[in-house]
Amino acid sequence: MADTLENHIGGTGRPAASGETTDLVDPATGRVHGRAPRSGRADTDAACAAAAAAFPHWSATTPATRQRALLALADAVEEHAGELTAAESRDTGKPPGRFLADELPAIADTFRFFAGAARNLPGAAAAEYTEGRTSLLRREPVGVCAQITPWNYPLMMAAWKIAPALAAGNTTVLKPADTTPSSAALLAALAAEHLPPGVLNVVCGDRDTGRALVGHPAVALIAVTGSVRAGRQIAAAAAGGLKRLHLELGGNAPVVVHDDVDVAATAEALAGVAYYNAGQDCTAPSRLLVHERVYDDFLAAFAAAAAAPGYRDAAFGPLNNAAQLAATQALLDRIPAHARIVTGGRTLPRPGFFHQATVVAGVRQDDELVQEETFAPVVTVQPFATEEEALRLADDVRFGLAASVWTRDHDRAMRATRALRTGIVWVNTHGTTVSEMPHGGTRQSGYGSDLSLAGLLDYTHPKHVML
C-alpha cells in the first residue's frame, strides 16, 4: 500500500483539511509510490498562524539557542540518512548512492554553517556619527517566511531556505514541489524534536497551495527557487503587500573553453557536470562555447563522452516527471534545420522518464535551444573566434546565474570573471558550491543569495538605534 504523507503544522503531522491527496510517482519506474496532502487555504492559514504565533518567542531566543537547534538538526539529518535518501530517491528517481555521497553531506553542512553564522552577524561599529549621540545597528528577523522549493534538489533546497531563515530568528512555512515533498516532510518531522512548535511548518500541495501561501497577510518574506514564470507570478502577487522577495530563478549557464586547454580532460570533466542529475540543475553547463581552433576535437571528445555507457543509458537518473520528459523531446524534435544532434536525442524505451544524454551542434545564438533553459540532459556546442566574441555570446541570453571559463591563461581567466554578467563564475571547474560563498544570480535569474553570510542577511532587516 502506498504511503501517505502529512503536512507538519505547529509541530504535529496532519492531513489536508479537505482530505484531498495527490499521487506521488517514482520517476525511475513511472509507478505511484505514495500520496501527499493537497493543501488548501485552510491549511496555509493554519501553518501561517502557527508560524506567527511562534515568532515572538523564537525571534527572542539567543543566537546560541538557535545554533544548538540547527546543530541538532544537522545531526538528525546524518542519523536518518537512510530514511532521507529513500524518500528523496522515491520522489526524484535519483540513484540512492549518488544522493547519499554527493548531496546529504552538503545538506548537513548547510545547517552547521548557519548554526555558526547565527552567532556571527556582521554590522557597523557603534559610534558617534553626530555630536552627543551614539548610533548602533541591530539586525532583526523579518518575521514569517514563505518558502517554495523545486523538484530537482528537494532536500538540499529545503536546507538552503530553512537554515538561514531560522538562524536569523524567523519562522517559516515551506511548500515543497508537488512531485517531491517526501524528504521535506520527513525533515519537518525530525525537526519537531529540536524546534519549538510552529517554527518550521511544511505544507504539501500544488500551485494553488503556493498562491494561498504567498498571498497570506502574515507572510513578510517570500523565498522561491523555481522558473522565471513562477518568479514573475509570485512577484506580482507579492507587490500588493510590498512583501520582500528572494528569487532564484534558474539559468542557462555558458562555458567558455579556450584553445589552450587539455581537450580530452576538459570534455570529460564537463560531461560529468552537464549530465549530473539528468541536467536538472540551474547551473548546469548547458551552452559550451569552444574556440574554433579546438572546436572539432572538443566536439568529438564531448560527444564520445556523452555516448559512453552511463550517459547513453541515462545512469545519471530520470527526468522528474512525464511532462518534463515530453517537453525535452518536443524541444529536440523541433530544432531548426541548421542544427544537428551529434549524439543522443531520444527518450529511452523503458519504464520511467529517462532521456539519453544529448549533444547538439550547429546552433545559432537566437535558437530556442540556446536562449532558453532546457533543464534536461541536453548540451549545445558553439564555436567562437575571439575572446570578445566568446564573452558576448556567453552573456547574450536573459539569464545570469552561473558561468565557467576554461583556460591556462590567468589574465584571460580574470578578464572573464570581471566581464561575465553572472552571480557565479568558475575557472577550470564547474558546479561546485560551498556554504561560505553566496549562490544567486542577476538579470532574469533573480535576486537574493542562498548560502553564506549574504544568505543570512537576506533574512534580516537593519534597524538604526540612536542614543
RAGI-V448744 format. One record per residue. N is the residue number from 1. RES is the residue in one letter. NEAR is the number of other ideal C-beta (glycine too) atoms within 12 Angstrom. Layout:
{{N,RES,NEAR} {N,RES,NEAR}}
//
This chain:
{{1,M,7} {2,A,18} {3,D,23} {4,T,27} {5,L,40} {6,E,31} {7,N,44} {8,H,43} {9,I,41} {10,G,30} {11,G,28} {12,T,19} {13,G,24} {14,R,29} {15,P,29} {16,A,34} {17,A,23} {18,S,19} {19,G,16} {20,E,23} {21,T,27} {22,T,32} {23,D,24} {24,L,39} {25,V,35} {26,D,33} {27,P,39} {28,A,31} {29,T,18} {30,G,23} {31,R,17} {32,V,21} {33,H,28} {34,G,30} {35,R,26} {36,A,45} {37,P,40} {38,R,34} {39,S,46} {40,G,28} {41,R,23} {42,A,26} {43,D,40} {44,T,42} {45,D,26} {46,A,32} {47,A,50} {48,C,39} {49,A,25} {50,A,37} {51,A,48} {52,A,31} {53,A,24} {54,A,35} {55,F,34} {56,P,19} {57,H,21} {58,W,35} {59,S,36} {60,A,16} {61,T,28} {62,T,15} {63,P,28} {64,A,16} {65,T,25} {66,R,40} {67,Q,29} {68,R,24} {69,A,35} {70,L,42} {71,L,29} {72,A,25} {73,L,39} {74,A,36} {75,D,21} {76,A,29} {77,V,40} {78,E,24} {79,E,17} {80,H,27} {81,A,29} {82,G,18} {83,E,26} {84,L,40} {85,T,32} {86,A,25} {87,A,39} {88,E,49} {89,S,33} {90,R,34} {91,D,47} {92,T,48} {93,G,43} {94,K,43} {95,P,25} {96,P,25} {97,G,17} {98,R,25} {99,F,34} {100,L,26} {101,A,14} {102,D,28} {103,E,37} {104,L,37} {105,P,23} {106,A,31} {107,I,42} {108,A,33} {109,D,27} {110,T,44} {111,F,47} {112,R,29} {113,F,34} {114,F,46} {115,A,34} {116,G,28} {117,A,35} {118,A,37} {119,R,23} {120,N,21} {121,L,26} {122,P,16} {123,G,21} {124,A,16} {125,A,11} {126,A,16} {127,A,16} {128,E,13} {129,Y,16} {130,T,10} {131,E,8} {132,G,9} {133,R,14} {134,T,16} {135,S,21} {136,L,19} {137,L,22} {138,R,19} {139,R,30} {140,E,23} {141,P,41} {142,V,35} {143,G,34} {144,V,43} {145,C,51} {146,A,47} {147,Q,51} {148,I,51} {149,T,40} {150,P,42} {151,W,43} {152,N,42} {153,Y,42} {154,P,48} {155,L,52} {156,M,43} {157,M,42} {158,A,48} {159,A,50} {160,W,45} {161,K,51} {162,I,45} {163,A,51} {164,P,47} {165,A,52} {166,L,49} {167,A,53} {168,A,43} {169,G,39} {170,N,49} {171,T,48} {172,T,53} {173,V,55} {174,L,53} {175,K,54} {176,P,53} {177,A,41} {178,D,37} {179,T,39} {180,T,42} {181,P,49} {182,S,43} {183,S,47} {184,A,50} {185,A,45} {186,L,38} {187,L,45} {188,A,47} {189,A,31} {190,L,38} {191,A,39} {192,A,29} {193,E,20} {194,H,30} {195,L,40} {196,P,28} {197,P,25} {198,G,36} {199,V,45} {200,L,47} {201,N,57} {202,V,54} {203,V,52} {204,C,51} {205,G,41} {206,D,29} {207,R,23} {208,D,23} {209,T,40} {210,G,40} {211,R,26} {212,A,33} {213,L,46} {214,V,43} {215,G,26} {216,H,37} {217,P,21} {218,A,35} {219,V,44} {220,A,36} {221,L,39} {222,I,49} {223,A,50} {224,V,43} {225,T,45} {226,G,38} {227,S,32} {228,V,31} {229,R,18} {230,A,30} {231,G,35} {232,R,19} {233,Q,24} {234,I,39} {235,A,28} {236,A,18} {237,A,27} {238,A,31} {239,A,16} {240,G,13} {241,G,22} {242,L,14} {243,K,30} {244,R,31} {245,L,34} {246,H,45} {247,L,41} {248,E,48} {249,L,39} {250,G,39} {251,G,43} {252,N,44} {253,A,44} {254,P,49} {255,V,49} {256,V,49} {257,V,47} {258,H,38} {259,D,29} {260,D,21} {261,V,33} {262,D,21} {263,V,29} {264,A,18} {265,A,20} {266,T,37} {267,A,36} {268,E,24} {269,A,31} {270,L,46} {271,A,40} {272,G,31} {273,V,35} {274,A,43} {275,Y,45} {276,Y,36} {277,N,39} {278,A,43} {279,G,45} {280,Q,43} {281,D,40} {282,C,43} {283,T,45} {284,A,43} {285,P,46} {286,S,49} {287,R,46} {288,L,51} {289,L,46} {290,V,43} {291,H,35} {292,E,21} {293,R,18} {294,V,29} {295,Y,27} {296,D,19} {297,D,24} {298,F,42} {299,L,35} {300,A,22} {301,A,32} {302,F,44} {303,A,34} {304,A,24} {305,A,35} {306,A,41} {307,A,25} {308,A,24} {309,P,14} {310,G,22} {311,Y,34} {312,R,27} {313,D,24} {314,A,38} {315,A,26} {316,F,39} {317,G,40} {318,P,42} {319,L,41} {320,N,42} {321,N,33} {322,A,23} {323,A,19} {324,Q,36} {325,L,35} {326,A,18} {327,A,27} {328,T,41} {329,Q,29} {330,A,19} {331,L,35} {332,L,35} {333,D,18} {334,R,15} {335,I,29} {336,P,19} {337,A,10} {338,H,16} {339,A,29} {340,R,22} {341,I,29} {342,V,32} {343,T,31} {344,G,39} {345,G,31} {346,R,23} {347,T,29} {348,L,30} {349,P,11} {350,R,17} {351,P,18} {352,G,28} {353,F,36} {354,F,36} {355,H,44} {356,Q,40} {357,A,43} {358,T,43} {359,V,46} {360,V,40} {361,A,34} {362,G,22} {363,V,36} {364,R,21} {365,Q,25} {366,D,16} {367,D,26} {368,E,25} {369,L,39} {370,V,36} {371,Q,23} {372,E,28} {373,E,42} {374,T,43} {375,F,37} {376,A,47} {377,P,49} {378,V,48} {379,V,50} {380,T,46} {381,V,47} {382,Q,39} {383,P,29} {384,F,32} {385,A,18} {386,T,18} {387,E,27} {388,E,16} {389,E,21} {390,A,38} {391,L,27} {392,R,22} {393,L,34} {394,A,40} {395,D,28} {396,D,26} {397,V,38} {398,R,22} {399,F,41} {400,G,34} {401,L,46} {402,A,42} {403,A,46} {404,S,42} {405,V,46} {406,W,39} {407,T,30} {408,R,18} {409,D,20} {410,H,15} {411,D,15} {412,R,28} {413,A,27} {414,M,15} {415,R,21} {416,A,35} {417,T,26} {418,R,16} {419,A,22} {420,L,39} {421,R,28} {422,T,37} {423,G,37} {424,I,39} {425,V,35} {426,W,33} {427,V,29} {428,N,28} {429,T,25} {430,H,35} {431,G,32} {432,T,21} {433,T,37} {434,V,18} {435,S,35} {436,E,21} {437,M,20} {438,P,29} {439,H,40} {440,G,35} {441,G,39} {442,T,28} {443,R,25} {444,Q,29} {445,S,36} {446,G,38} {447,Y,26} {448,G,38} {449,S,34} {450,D,47} {451,L,37} {452,S,31} {453,L,29} {454,A,25} {455,G,35} {456,L,43} {457,L,31} {458,D,40} {459,Y,44} {460,T,35} {461,H,21} {462,P,18} {463,K,16} {464,H,19} {465,V,16} {466,M,16} {467,L,13}}
//
